[in-house]
């Protein structure tokens, strides 16, 4: 939300969509009471929302037409197996990469904060068919 709001603010010529499978989260972003607080965020969101900043659960329709896709998913600490207690659980990244590969086959993750293995795994999943 906050990063996309700033992109919308500084790039008014582009449409910016924040997508989520959670209707409750999207409803909160579309409300007068945002789901998180960051100083100045309300002003930025309220100014751009409905103009070039949109919050939606219509993933496939928006993703199919996207030129650039930023992905932010929950990566909690693993509580099982190798890496228990310190490594990131990458299930949500993998599920997202698989969905993107179905909808937007040109998508290829290039930079991920969770590290090389997550990026390499997502790139393999989302590579175009040969």
N, CA, C and O atoms as a printed pandas DataFrame, in Angstrom:
     atom_number atom_name residue_name chain_id  residue_number  x_coord  y_coord  z_coord
0              1         N          UNK        A               1    0.786   -1.202    0.000
1              2        CA          UNK        A               1    0.000    0.000    0.000
2              3         C          UNK        A               1    0.830    1.270    0.000
3              4         O          UNK        A               1    0.735    2.051   -0.947
4              5         N          UNK        A               2    1.646    1.510    1.030
5              6        CA          UNK        A               2    2.380    2.772    1.091
6              7         C          UNK        A               2    3.328    2.994   -0.090
7              8         O          UNK        A               2    3.391    4.098   -0.631
8              9         N          UNK        A               3    4.060    1.964   -0.490
9             10        CA          UNK        A               3    4.992    2.115   -1.611
10            11         C          UNK        A               3    4.241    2.428   -2.895
11            12         O          UNK        A               3    4.649    3.305   -3.656
12            13         N          UNK        A               4    3.157    1.724   -3.139
13            14        CA          UNK        A               4    2.371    1.950   -4.357
14            15         C          UNK        A               4    1.705    3.322   -4.325
15            16         O          UNK        A               4    1.552    3.962   -5.366
16            17         N          UNK        A               5    1.312    3.772   -3.150
17            18        CA          UNK        A               5    0.735    5.115   -3.029
18            19         C          UNK        A               5    1.756    6.181   -3.423
19            20         O          UNK        A               5    1.419    7.155   -4.096
20            21         N          UNK        A               6    2.999    5.989   -3.002
21            22        CA          UNK        A               6    4.046    6.954   -3.367
22            23         C          UNK        A               6    4.364    6.894   -4.854
23            24         O          UNK        A               6    4.619    7.926   -5.474
24            25         N          UNK        A               7    4.351    5.705   -5.429
25            26        CA          UNK        A               7    4.559    5.601   -6.879
26            27         C          UNK        A               7    3.434    6.324   -7.606
27            28         O          UNK        A               7    3.685    7.053   -8.565
28            29         N          UNK        A               8    2.198    6.130   -7.160
29            30        CA          UNK        A               8    1.054    6.814   -7.776
30            31         C          UNK        A               8    1.200    8.332   -7.655
31            32         O          UNK        A               8    0.914    9.066   -8.601
32            33         N          UNK        A               9    1.642    8.792   -6.496
33            34        CA          UNK        A               9    1.802   10.229   -6.280
34            35         C          UNK        A               9    2.849   10.828   -7.228
35            36         O          UNK        A               9    2.636   11.894   -7.806
36            37         N          UNK        A              10    3.968   10.137   -7.378
37            38        CA          UNK        A              10    5.073   10.688   -8.168
38            39         C          UNK        A              10    5.018   10.314   -9.651
39            40         O          UNK        A              10    5.803   10.825  -10.449
40            41         N          UNK        A              11    4.102    9.433  -10.018
41            42        CA          UNK        A              11    3.945    9.034  -11.428
42            43         C          UNK        A              11    2.460    9.119  -11.806
43            44         O          UNK        A              11    1.847    8.094  -12.105
44            45         N          UNK        A              12    1.882   10.302  -11.797
45            46        CA          UNK        A              12    0.439   10.431  -12.024
46            47         C          UNK        A              12   -0.012    9.986  -13.411
47            48         O          UNK        A              12   -1.206    9.788  -13.639
48            49         N          UNK        A              13    0.929    9.827  -14.337
49            50        CA          UNK        A              13    0.569    9.383  -15.691
50            51         C          UNK        A              13    0.366    7.868  -15.760
51            52         O          UNK        A              13   -0.061    7.351  -16.792
52            53         N          UNK        A              14    0.665    7.157  -14.679
53            54        CA          UNK        A              14    0.518    5.701  -14.647
54            55         C          UNK        A              14   -0.594    5.280  -13.698
55            56         O          UNK        A              14   -0.798    5.896  -12.652
56            57         N          UNK        A              15   -1.306    4.227  -14.071
57            58        CA          UNK        A              15   -2.300    3.637  -13.173
58            59         C          UNK        A              15   -1.587    2.642  -12.271
59            60         O          UNK        A              15   -0.820    1.804  -12.744
60            61         N          UNK        A              16   -1.840    2.734  -10.982
61            62        CA          UNK        A              16   -1.213    1.868   -9.995
62            63         C          UNK        A              16   -2.322    1.112   -9.269
63            64         O          UNK        A              16   -3.244    1.713   -8.718
64            65         N          UNK        A              17   -2.215   -0.215   -9.278
65            66        CA          UNK        A              17   -3.208   -1.059   -8.622
66            67         C          UNK        A              17   -2.570   -1.806   -7.470
67            68         O          UNK        A              17   -1.481   -2.364   -7.605
68            69         N          UNK        A              18   -3.249   -1.814   -6.340
69            70        CA          UNK        A              18   -2.865   -2.639   -5.207
70            71         C          UNK        A              18   -3.892   -3.764   -5.161
71            72         O          UNK        A              18   -5.088   -3.521   -4.997
72            73         N          UNK        A              19   -3.412   -5.000   -5.307
73            74        CA          UNK        A              19   -4.293   -6.161   -5.388
74            75         C          UNK        A              19   -4.105   -7.059   -4.180
75            76         O          UNK        A              19   -3.001   -7.190   -3.652
76            77         N          UNK        A              20   -5.189   -7.672   -3.752
77            78        CA          UNK        A              20   -5.124   -8.610   -2.639
78            79         C          UNK        A              20   -6.283   -9.579   -2.770
79            80         O          UNK        A              20   -7.342   -9.221   -3.286
80            81         N          UNK        A              21   -6.087  -10.808   -2.304
81            82        CA          UNK        A              21   -7.185  -11.772   -2.319
82            83         C          UNK        A              21   -8.130  -11.535   -1.143
83            84         O          UNK        A              21   -9.224  -12.099   -1.112
84            85         N          UNK        A              22   -7.730  -10.720   -0.188
85            86        CA          UNK        A              22   -8.551  -10.421    0.983
86            87         C          UNK        A              22   -9.479   -9.235    0.713
87            88         O          UNK        A              22   -9.034   -8.095    0.575
88            89         N          UNK        A              23  -10.753   -9.526    0.642
89            90        CA          UNK        A              23  -11.741   -8.452    0.444
90            91         C          UNK        A              23  -11.723   -7.455    1.603
91            92         O          UNK        A              23  -11.930   -6.259    1.400
92            93         N          UNK        A              24  -11.475   -7.951    2.821
93            94        CA          UNK        A              24  -11.445   -7.077    3.998
94            95         C          UNK        A              24  -10.291   -6.074    3.914
95            96         O          UNK        A              24  -10.468   -4.895    4.219
96            97         N          UNK        A              25   -9.114   -6.541    3.502
97            98        CA          UNK        A              25   -7.971   -5.626    3.385
98            99         C          UNK        A              25   -8.217   -4.566    2.316
99           100         O          UNK        A              25   -7.928   -3.388    2.523
100          101         N          UNK        A              26   -8.751   -4.989    1.177
101          102        CA          UNK        A              26   -9.035   -4.030    0.100
102          103         C          UNK        A              26  -10.111   -3.043    0.532
103          104         O          UNK        A              26  -10.015   -1.851    0.241
104          105         N          UNK        A              27  -11.129   -3.531    1.220
105          106        CA          UNK        A              27  -12.181   -2.635    1.733
106          107         C          UNK        A              27  -11.574   -1.596    2.673
107          108         O          UNK        A              27  -11.963   -0.429    2.643
108          109         N          UNK        A              28  -10.629   -2.013    3.503
109          110        CA          UNK        A              28   -9.976   -1.065    4.416
110          111         C          UNK        A              28   -9.194   -0.002    3.648
111          112         O          UNK        A              28   -9.230    1.174    4.012
112          113         N          UNK        A              29   -8.484   -0.408    2.583
113          114        CA          UNK        A              29   -7.738    0.564    1.779
114          115         C          UNK        A              29   -8.674    1.501    1.031
115          116         O          UNK        A              29   -8.301    2.635    0.732
116          117         N          UNK        A              30   -9.874    1.050    0.728
117          118        CA          UNK        A              30  -10.848    1.888    0.034
118          119         C          UNK        A              30  -11.711    2.710    0.990
119          120         O          UNK        A              30  -12.571    3.469    0.544
120          121         N          UNK        A              31  -11.494    2.570    2.286
121          122        CA          UNK        A              31  -12.307    3.273    3.284
122          123         C          UNK        A              31  -11.661    4.594    3.698
123          124         O          UNK        A              31  -10.594    4.965    3.209
124          125         N          UNK        A              32  -12.330    5.286    4.604
125          126        CA          UNK        A              32  -11.790    6.533    5.152
126          127         C          UNK        A              32  -10.823    6.270    6.303
127          128         O          UNK        A              32  -10.187    7.193    6.812
128          129         N          UNK        A              33  -10.717    4.996    6.713
129          130        CA          UNK        A              33   -9.837    4.616    7.812
130          131         C          UNK        A              33   -8.854    3.568    7.303
131          132         O          UNK        A              33   -9.173    2.380    7.283
132          133         N          UNK        A              34   -7.662    3.997    6.893
133          134        CA          UNK        A              34   -6.677    3.091    6.299
134          135         C          UNK        A              34   -6.225    2.028    7.305
135          136         O          UNK        A              34   -6.223    2.277    8.511
136          137         N          UNK        A              35   -5.843    0.843    6.814
137          138        CA          UNK        A              35   -5.490   -0.260    7.718
138          139         C          UNK        A              35   -4.139   -0.105    8.427
139          140         O          UNK        A              35   -3.851   -0.854    9.360
140          141         N          UNK        A              36   -3.323    0.837    8.008
141          142        CA          UNK        A              36   -2.047    1.093    8.681
142          143         C          UNK        A              36   -1.856    2.596    8.800
143          144         O          UNK        A              36   -2.486    3.375    8.084
144          145         N          UNK        A              37   -0.979    2.992    9.712
145          146        CA          UNK        A              37   -0.663    4.400    9.865
146          147         C          UNK        A              37    0.793    4.645    9.529
147          148         O          UNK        A              37    1.687    3.992   10.066
148          149         N          UNK        A              38    1.018    5.578    8.649
149          150        CA          UNK        A              38    2.338    6.142    8.394
150          151         C          UNK        A              38    2.102    7.625    8.201
151          152         O          UNK        A              38    1.169    8.023    7.503
152          153         N          UNK        A              39    2.920    8.426    8.800
153          154        CA          UNK        A              39    2.770    9.872    8.735
154          155         C          UNK        A              39    2.661   10.337    7.283
155          156         O          UNK        A              39    3.561   10.071    6.486
156          157         N          UNK        A              40    1.586   11.017    6.931
157          158        CA          UNK        A              40    1.381   11.546    5.585
158          159         C          UNK        A              40    0.742   10.574    4.606
159          160         O          UNK        A              40    0.376   10.977    3.502
160          161         N          UNK        A              41    0.596    9.303    4.976
161          162        CA          UNK        A              41    0.053    8.300    4.061
162          163         C          UNK        A              41   -1.397    8.587    3.687
163          164         O          UNK        A              41   -1.779    8.475    2.522
164          165         N          UNK        A              42   -2.196    8.956    4.678
165          166        CA          UNK        A              42   -3.614    9.227    4.415
166          167         C          UNK        A              42   -3.784   10.266    3.314
167          168         O          UNK        A              42   -4.572   10.073    2.388
168          169         N          UNK        A              43   -3.050   11.355    3.416
169          170        CA          UNK        A              43   -3.122   12.436    2.430
170          171         C          UNK        A              43   -2.758   11.936    1.030
171          172         O          UNK        A              43   -3.438   12.256    0.055
172          173         N          UNK        A              44   -1.686   11.154    0.939
173          174        CA          UNK        A              44   -1.232   10.637   -0.355
174          175         C          UNK        A              44   -2.279    9.694   -0.949
175          176         O          UNK        A              44   -2.615    9.808   -2.128
176          177         N          UNK        A              45   -2.795    8.767   -0.142
177          178        CA          UNK        A              45   -3.788    7.803   -0.629
178          179         C          UNK        A              45   -5.066    8.519   -1.043
179          180         O          UNK        A              45   -5.591    8.274   -2.129
180          181         N          UNK        A              46   -5.571    9.401   -0.184
181          182        CA          UNK        A              46   -6.837   10.078   -0.495
182          183         C          UNK        A              46   -6.727   10.945   -1.746
183          184         O          UNK        A              46   -7.700   11.089   -2.485
184          185         N          UNK        A              47   -5.552   11.523   -1.989
185          186        CA          UNK        A              47   -5.352   12.356   -3.174
186          187         C          UNK        A              47   -5.316   11.521   -4.455
187          188         O          UNK        A              47   -5.876   11.930   -5.473
188          189         N          UNK        A              48   -4.665   10.359   -4.416
189          190        CA          UNK        A              48   -4.473    9.550   -5.628
190          191         C          UNK        A              48   -5.564    8.508   -5.856
191          192         O          UNK        A              48   -5.829    8.123   -6.995
192          193         N          UNK        A              49   -6.195    8.052   -4.778
193          194        CA          UNK        A              49   -7.188    6.977   -4.894
194          195         C          UNK        A              49   -8.348    7.407   -5.798
195          196         O          UNK        A              49   -8.941    8.474   -5.638
196          197         N          UNK        A              50   -8.636    6.524   -6.751
197          198        CA          UNK        A              50   -9.715    6.811   -7.695
198          199         C          UNK        A              50   -9.253    7.591   -8.915
199          200         O          UNK        A              50   -9.986    7.695   -9.899
200          201         N          UNK        A              51   -8.047    8.138   -8.861
201          202        CA          UNK        A              51   -7.483    8.856  -10.014
202          203         C          UNK        A              51   -6.495    7.940  -10.737
203          204         O          UNK        A              51   -6.728    7.523  -11.871
204          205         N          UNK        A              52   -5.387    7.636  -10.057
205          206        CA          UNK        A              52   -4.435    6.696  -10.652
206          207         C          UNK        A              52   -3.997    5.628   -9.648
207          208         O          UNK        A              52   -3.084    4.853   -9.932
208          209         N          UNK        A              53   -4.632    5.580   -8.491
209          210        CA          UNK        A              53   -4.359    4.570   -7.474
210          211         C          UNK        A              53   -5.657    3.822   -7.176
211          212         O          UNK        A              53   -6.666    4.416   -6.797
212          213         N          UNK        A              54   -5.600    2.507   -7.359
213          214        CA          UNK        A              54   -6.796    1.682   -7.204
214          215         C          UNK        A              54   -6.487    0.479   -6.331
215          216         O          UNK        A              54   -5.398   -0.090   -6.409
216          217         N          UNK        A              55   -7.444    0.096   -5.503
217          218        CA          UNK        A              55   -7.323   -1.072   -4.627
218          219         C          UNK        A              55   -8.401   -2.059   -5.049
219          220         O          UNK        A              55   -9.580   -1.707   -5.105
220          221         N          UNK        A              56   -8.003   -3.299   -5.347
221          222        CA          UNK        A              56   -8.953   -4.239   -5.941
222          223         C          UNK        A              56   -8.635   -5.692   -5.586
223          224         O          UNK        A              56   -7.505   -6.031   -5.235
224          225         N          UNK        A              57   -9.652   -6.533   -5.684
225          226        CA          UNK        A              57   -9.481   -7.991   -5.550
226          227         C          UNK        A              57   -9.553   -8.662   -6.912
227          228         O          UNK        A              57   -9.490   -9.889   -6.990
228          229         N          UNK        A              58   -9.682   -7.894   -7.985
229          230        CA          UNK        A              58   -9.785   -8.436   -9.348
230          231         C          UNK        A              58   -8.395   -8.716   -9.906
231          232         O          UNK        A              58   -7.941   -8.049  -10.836
232          233         N          UNK        A              59   -7.733   -9.699   -9.335
233          234        CA          UNK        A              59   -6.339   -9.980   -9.667
234          235         C          UNK        A              59   -6.100  -10.272  -11.135
235          236         O          UNK        A              59   -5.305   -9.587  -11.778
236          237         N          UNK        A              60   -6.770  -11.273  -11.675
237          238        CA          UNK        A              60   -6.459  -11.740  -13.029
238          239         C          UNK        A              60   -6.644  -10.665  -14.085
239          240         O          UNK        A              60   -5.815  -10.533  -14.986
240          241         N          UNK        A              61   -7.721   -9.893  -13.986
241          242        CA          UNK        A              61   -7.993   -8.869  -14.981
242          243         C          UNK        A              61   -6.897   -7.804  -14.996
243          244         O          UNK        A              61   -6.444   -7.388  -16.063
244          245         N          UNK        A              62   -6.480   -7.372  -13.824
245          246        CA          UNK        A              62   -5.457   -6.325  -13.724
246          247         C          UNK        A              62   -4.084   -6.878  -14.097
247          248         O          UNK        A              62   -3.342   -6.238  -14.842
248          249         N          UNK        A              63   -3.742   -8.056  -13.589
249          250        CA          UNK        A              63   -2.423   -8.630  -13.856
250          251         C          UNK        A              63   -2.183   -8.899  -15.329
251          252         O          UNK        A              63   -1.071   -8.716  -15.824
252          253         N          UNK        A              64   -3.220   -9.332  -16.031
253          254        CA          UNK        A              64   -3.071   -9.664  -17.453
254          255         C          UNK        A              64   -2.661   -8.448  -18.281
255          256         O          UNK        A              64   -2.043   -8.598  -19.334
256          257         N          UNK        A              65   -2.996   -7.256  -17.818
257          258        CA          UNK        A              65   -2.698   -6.033  -18.563
258          259         C          UNK        A              65   -1.501   -5.259  -18.010
259          260         O          UNK        A              65   -1.116   -4.236  -18.575
260          261         N          UNK        A              66   -0.917   -5.728  -16.928
261          262        CA          UNK        A              66    0.130   -4.970  -16.240
262          263         C          UNK        A              66    1.435   -4.916  -17.030
263          264         O          UNK        A              66    1.822   -5.879  -17.692
264          265         N          UNK        A              67    2.097   -3.773  -16.942
265          266        CA          UNK        A              67    3.427   -3.611  -17.523
266          267         C          UNK        A              67    4.506   -3.930  -16.489
267          268         O          UNK        A              67    5.545   -4.499  -16.821
268          269         N          UNK        A              68    4.252   -3.563  -15.244
269          270        CA          UNK        A              68    5.185   -3.822  -14.148
270          271         C          UNK        A              68    4.387   -4.369  -12.977
271          272         O          UNK        A              68    3.303   -3.876  -12.665
272          273         N          UNK        A              69    4.936   -5.395  -12.328
273          274        CA          UNK        A              69    4.252   -6.002  -11.185
274          275         C          UNK        A              69    5.214   -6.023  -10.005
275          276         O          UNK        A              69    6.302   -6.592  -10.095
276          277         N          UNK        A              70    4.814   -5.405   -8.899
277          278        CA          UNK        A              70    5.551   -5.482   -7.643
278          279         C          UNK        A              70    4.785   -6.469   -6.771
279          280         O          UNK        A              70    3.565   -6.370   -6.649
280          281         N          UNK        A              71    5.479   -7.405   -6.174
281          282        CA          UNK        A              71    4.821   -8.405   -5.330
282          283         C          UNK        A              71    5.285   -8.232   -3.891
283          284         O          UNK        A              71    6.483   -8.161   -3.617
284          285         N          UNK        A              72    4.336   -8.165   -2.988
285          286        CA          UNK        A              72    4.634   -8.124   -1.558
286          287         C          UNK        A              72    3.733   -9.157   -0.891
287          288         O          UNK        A              72    2.509   -9.021   -0.888
288          289         N          UNK        A              73    4.347  -10.178   -0.334
289          290        CA          UNK        A              73    3.578  -11.225    0.346
290          291         C          UNK        A              73    4.197  -11.488    1.711
291          292         O          UNK        A              73    5.358  -11.163    1.959
292          293         N          UNK        A              74    3.410  -12.075    2.576
293          294        CA          UNK        A              74    3.860  -12.422    3.907
294          295         C          UNK        A              74    4.871  -13.566    3.830
295          296         O          UNK        A              74    4.604  -14.596    3.212
296          297         N          UNK        A              75    6.024  -13.383    4.456
297          298        CA          UNK        A              75    7.031  -14.447    4.526
298          299         C          UNK        A              75    7.435  -14.620    5.992
299          300         O          UNK        A              75    8.497  -14.160    6.412
300          301         N          UNK        A              76    6.578  -15.288    6.758
301          302        CA          UNK        A              76    6.896  -15.489    8.178
302          303         C          UNK        A              76    8.100  -16.409    8.352
303          304         O          UNK        A              76    8.528  -17.066    7.403
304          305         N          UNK        A              77    8.631  -16.452    9.538
305          306        CA          UNK        A              77    9.749  -17.337    9.839
306          307         C          UNK        A              77    9.253  -18.779    9.867
307          308         O          UNK        A              77    8.206  -19.080   10.439
308          309         N          UNK        A              78   10.024  -19.660    9.239
309          310        CA          UNK        A              78    9.660  -21.078    9.221
310          311         C          UNK        A              78    9.583  -21.624   10.640
311          312         O          UNK        A              78   10.363  -21.246   11.514
312          313         N          UNK        A              79    8.622  -22.525   10.848
313          314        CA          UNK        A              79    8.504  -23.174   12.157
314          315         C          UNK        A              79    8.591  -24.693   12.020
315          316         O          UNK        A              79    8.038  -25.435   12.831
316          317         N          UNK        A              80    9.300  -25.144   10.972
317          318        CA          UNK        A              80    9.463  -26.573   10.735
318          319         C          UNK        A              80   10.690  -26.802    9.847
319          320         O          UNK        A              80   11.162  -25.874    9.190
320          321         N          UNK        A              81   11.202  -28.025    9.827
321          322        CA          UNK        A              81   12.248  -28.443    8.898
322          323         C          UNK        A              81   13.528  -27.632    8.936
323          324         O          UNK        A              81   13.841  -26.965    9.922
324          325         N          UNK        A              82   14.268  -27.707    7.819
325          326        CA          UNK        A              82   15.519  -26.967    7.694
326          327         C          UNK        A              82   15.205  -25.471    7.749
327          328         O          UNK        A              82   14.333  -24.988    7.027
328          329         N          UNK        A              83   15.905  -24.758    8.588
329          330        CA          UNK        A              83   15.676  -23.323    8.733
330          331         C          UNK        A              83   14.673  -22.968    9.810
331          332         O          UNK        A              83   14.348  -21.794    9.989
332          333         N          UNK        A              84   14.170  -23.973   10.538
333          334        CA          UNK        A              84   13.195  -23.753   11.614
334          335         C          UNK        A              84   13.690  -22.654   12.560
335          336         O          UNK        A              84   14.780  -22.743   13.125
336          337         N          UNK        A              85   12.868  -21.624   12.717
337          338        CA          UNK        A              85   13.188  -20.551   13.654
338          339         C          UNK        A              85   13.976  -19.387   13.088
339          340         O          UNK        A              85   14.125  -18.373   13.768
340          341         N          UNK        A              86   14.497  -19.494   11.847
341          342        CA          UNK        A              86   15.260  -18.358   11.315
342          343         C          UNK        A              86   15.080  -18.120    9.812
343          344         O          UNK        A              86   15.245  -16.986    9.361
344          345         N          UNK        A              87   14.754  -19.129    9.036
345          346        CA          UNK        A              87   14.603  -18.941    7.587
346          347         C          UNK        A              87   13.186  -18.472    7.252
347          348         O          UNK        A              87   12.249  -18.709    8.015
348          349         N          UNK        A              88   13.041  -17.813    6.118
349          350        CA          UNK        A              88   11.725  -17.341    5.672
350          351         C          UNK        A              88   10.914  -18.492    5.080
351          352         O          UNK        A              88   11.439  -19.315    4.330
352          353         N          UNK        A              89    9.634  -18.538    5.425
353          354        CA          UNK        A              89    8.702  -19.489    4.822
354          355         C          UNK        A              89    8.307  -18.902    3.469
355          356         O          UNK        A              89    7.731  -17.816    3.409
356          357         N          UNK        A              90    8.610  -19.605    2.394
357          358        CA          UNK        A              90    8.445  -19.064    1.044
358          359         C          UNK        A              90    7.192  -19.554    0.331
359          360         O          UNK        A              90    7.034  -19.311   -0.865
360          361         N          UNK        A              91    6.307  -20.232    1.032
361          362        CA          UNK        A              91    5.104  -20.788    0.420
362          363         C          UNK        A              91    4.288  -19.712   -0.308
363          364         O          UNK        A              91    3.838  -19.930   -1.433
364          365         N          UNK        A              92    4.099  -18.569    0.323
365          366        CA          UNK        A              92    3.286  -17.520   -0.294
366          367         C          UNK        A              92    3.935  -16.946   -1.547
367          368         O          UNK        A              92    3.242  -16.587   -2.499
368          369         N          UNK        A              93    5.258  -16.859   -1.550
369          370        CA          UNK        A              93    5.963  -16.389   -2.738
370          371         C          UNK        A              93    5.775  -17.382   -3.877
371          372         O          UNK        A              93    5.503  -16.991   -5.013
372          373         N          UNK        A              94    5.919  -18.662   -3.569
373          374        CA          UNK        A              94    5.760  -19.682   -4.602
374          375         C          UNK        A              94    4.339  -19.704   -5.154
375          376         O          UNK        A              94    4.147  -19.793   -6.366
376          377         N          UNK        A              95    3.338  -19.624   -4.270
377          378        CA          UNK        A              95    1.947  -19.604   -4.738
378          379         C          UNK        A              95    1.677  -18.393   -5.627
379          380         O          UNK        A              95    0.990  -18.497   -6.644
380          381         N          UNK        A              96    2.223  -17.245   -5.234
381          382        CA          UNK        A              96    2.042  -16.029   -6.028
382          383         C          UNK        A              96    2.735  -16.155   -7.375
383          384         O          UNK        A              96    2.163  -15.785   -8.401
384          385         N          UNK        A              97    3.959  -16.670   -7.387
385          386        CA          UNK        A              97    4.696  -16.837   -8.644
386          387         C          UNK        A              97    3.955  -17.793   -9.577
387          388         O          UNK        A              97    3.889  -17.551  -10.782
388          389         N          UNK        A              98    3.400  -18.873   -9.032
389          390        CA          UNK        A              98    2.646  -19.814   -9.864
390          391         C          UNK        A              98    1.393  -19.152  -10.453
391          392         O          UNK        A              98    1.055  -19.370  -11.617
392          393         N          UNK        A              99    0.716  -18.346   -9.643
393          394        CA          UNK        A              99   -0.480  -17.652  -10.154
394          395         C          UNK        A              99   -0.091  -16.652  -11.238
395          396         O          UNK        A              99   -0.745  -16.576  -12.278
396          397         N          UNK        A             100    0.962  -15.893  -11.001
397          398        CA          UNK        A             100    1.419  -14.925  -12.005
398          399         C          UNK        A             100    1.811  -15.616  -13.301
399          400         O          UNK        A             100    1.532  -15.106  -14.386
400          401         N          UNK        A             101    2.452  -16.767  -13.197
401          402        CA          UNK        A             101    2.867  -17.496  -14.398
402          403         C          UNK        A             101    1.666  -17.903  -15.240
403          404         O          UNK        A             101    1.758  -17.935  -16.467
404          405         N          UNK        A             102    0.546  -18.213  -14.603
405          406        CA          UNK        A             102   -0.674  -18.591  -15.333
406          407         C          UNK        A             102   -1.308  -17.381  -16.016
407          408         O          UNK        A             102   -1.770  -17.472  -17.154
408          409         N          UNK        A             103   -1.325  -16.263  -15.320
409          410        CA          UNK        A             103   -2.035  -15.077  -15.790
410          411         C          UNK        A             103   -1.171  -14.182  -16.658
411          412         O          UNK        A             103   -1.663  -13.588  -17.617
412          413         N          UNK        A             104    0.093  -14.079  -16.339
413          414        CA          UNK        A             104    0.982  -13.094  -16.960
414          415         C          UNK        A             104    2.325  -13.771  -17.211
415          416         O          UNK        A             104    3.285  -13.525  -16.481
416          417         N          UNK        A             105    2.403  -14.605  -18.215
417          418        CA          UNK        A             105    3.588  -15.440  -18.428
418          419         C          UNK        A             105    4.876  -14.658  -18.654
419          420         O          UNK        A             105    5.965  -15.215  -18.512
420          421         N          UNK        A             106    4.772  -13.373  -19.004
421          422        CA          UNK        A             106    5.982  -12.561  -19.216
422          423         C          UNK        A             106    6.641  -12.157  -17.907
423          424         O          UNK        A             106    7.762  -11.649  -17.901
424          425         N          UNK        A             107    5.953  -12.381  -16.812
425          426        CA          UNK        A             107    6.457  -11.960  -15.508
426          427         C          UNK        A             107    7.714  -12.737  -15.133
427          428         O          UNK        A             107    7.746  -13.964  -15.236
428          429         N          UNK        A             108    8.736  -12.031  -14.703
429          430        CA          UNK        A             108    9.975  -12.673  -14.291
430          431         C          UNK        A             108   10.565  -11.915  -13.110
431          432         O          UNK        A             108   11.121  -10.833  -13.299
432          433         N          UNK        A             109   10.460  -12.455  -11.892
433          434        CA          UNK        A             109   10.994  -11.753  -10.718
434          435         C          UNK        A             109   12.483  -11.484  -10.857
435          436         O          UNK        A             109   13.244  -12.377  -11.229
436          437         N          UNK        A             110   12.898  -10.280  -10.566
437          438        CA          UNK        A             110   14.303   -9.915  -10.702
438          439         C          UNK        A             110   14.944   -9.538   -9.375
439          440         O          UNK        A             110   16.160   -9.659   -9.226
440          441         N          UNK        A             111   14.168   -9.093   -8.424
441          442        CA          UNK        A             111   14.751   -8.643   -7.168
442          443         C          UNK        A             111   13.808   -9.019   -6.040
443          444         O          UNK        A             111   12.637   -8.638   -6.045
444          445         N          UNK        A             112   14.312   -9.752   -5.092
445          446        CA          UNK        A             112   13.478  -10.135   -3.965
446          447         C          UNK        A             112   14.270   -9.940   -2.685
447          448         O          UNK        A             112   15.453  -10.275   -2.620
448          449         N          UNK        A             113   13.621   -9.403   -1.676
449          450        CA          UNK        A             113   14.290   -9.157   -0.400
450          451         C          UNK        A             113   14.482  -10.434    0.406
451          452         O          UNK        A             113   15.199  -10.418    1.406
452          453         N          UNK        A             114   13.866  -11.539    0.001
453          454        CA          UNK        A             114   14.002  -12.772    0.766
454          455         C          UNK        A             114   15.237  -13.555    0.378
455          456         O          UNK        A             114   15.529  -14.578    0.996
456          457         N          UNK        A             115   15.960  -13.113   -0.614
457          458        CA          UNK        A             115   17.223  -13.753   -0.929
458          459         C          UNK        A             115   17.246  -14.489   -2.248
459          460         O          UNK        A             115   16.232  -14.620   -2.933
460          461         N          UNK        A             116   18.424  -14.963   -2.584
461          462        CA          UNK        A             116   18.680  -15.562   -3.885
462          463         C          UNK        A             116   17.823  -16.779   -4.162
463          464         O          UNK        A             116   17.252  -16.885   -5.248
464          465         N          UNK        A             117   17.712  -17.705   -3.216
465          466        CA          UNK        A             117   16.962  -18.936   -3.470
466          467         C          UNK        A             117   15.500  -18.642   -3.798
467          468         O          UNK        A             117   14.934  -19.275   -4.690
468          469         N          UNK        A             118   14.888  -17.708   -3.107
469          470        CA          UNK        A             118   13.492  -17.362   -3.392
470          471         C          UNK        A             118   13.366  -16.757   -4.779
471          472         O          UNK        A             118   12.441  -17.086   -5.522
472          473         N          UNK        A             119   14.288  -15.876   -5.132
473          474        CA          UNK        A             119   14.254  -15.248   -6.440
474          475         C          UNK        A             119   14.458  -16.279   -7.543
475          476         O          UNK        A             119   13.743  -16.268   -8.545
476          477         N          UNK        A             120   15.421  -17.162   -7.364
477          478        CA          UNK        A             120   15.699  -18.190   -8.372
478          479         C          UNK        A             120   14.520  -19.135   -8.521
479          480         O          UNK        A             120   14.164  -19.514   -9.637
480          481         N          UNK        A             121   13.914  -19.517   -7.409
481          482        CA          UNK        A             121   12.756  -20.414   -7.445
482          483         C          UNK        A             121   11.587  -19.752   -8.174
483          484         O          UNK        A             121   10.948  -20.377   -9.020
484          485         N          UNK        A             122   11.312  -18.502   -7.852
485          486        CA          UNK        A             122   10.211  -17.789   -8.508
486          487         C          UNK        A             122   10.473  -17.597   -9.987
487          488         O          UNK        A             122    9.547  -17.672  -10.795
488          489         N          UNK        A             123   11.730  -17.349  -10.357
489          490        CA          UNK        A             123   12.078  -17.180  -11.761
490          491         C          UNK        A             123   11.848  -18.482  -12.524
491          492         O          UNK        A             123   11.341  -18.456  -13.645
492          493         N          UNK        A             124   12.215  -19.624  -11.929
493          494        CA          UNK        A             124   11.975  -20.918  -12.575
494          495         C          UNK        A             124   10.479  -21.163  -12.777
495          496         O          UNK        A             124   10.055  -21.619  -13.839
496          497         N          UNK        A             125    9.693  -20.858  -11.760
497          498        CA          UNK        A             125    8.250  -21.085  -11.813
498          499         C          UNK        A             125    7.611  -20.217  -12.891
499          500         O          UNK        A             125    6.737  -20.676  -13.627
500          501         N          UNK        A             126    8.051  -18.953  -12.984
501          502        CA          UNK        A             126    7.377  -18.005  -13.867
502          503         C          UNK        A             126    8.007  -17.875  -15.240
503          504         O          UNK        A             126    7.594  -17.017  -16.020
504          505         N          UNK        A             127    8.989  -18.696  -15.558
505          506        CA          UNK        A             127    9.609  -18.617  -16.877
506          507         C          UNK        A             127    8.614  -19.000  -17.966
507          508         O          UNK        A             127    7.807  -19.910  -17.772
508          509         N          UNK        A             128    8.659  -18.313  -19.119
509          510        CA          UNK        A             128    7.731  -18.639  -20.201
510          511         C          UNK        A             128    7.963  -20.061  -20.698
511          512         O          UNK        A             128    9.085  -20.565  -20.659
512          513         N          UNK        A             129    6.897  -20.702  -21.165
513          514        CA          UNK        A             129    7.051  -22.057  -21.685
514          515         C          UNK        A             129    7.945  -22.070  -22.919
515          516         O          UNK        A             129    7.934  -21.125  -23.708
516          517         N          UNK        A             130    8.716  -23.136  -23.082
517          518        CA          UNK        A             130    9.616  -23.223  -24.245
518          519         C          UNK        A             130    9.063  -24.171  -25.250
519          520         O          UNK        A             130    9.672  -24.383  -26.299
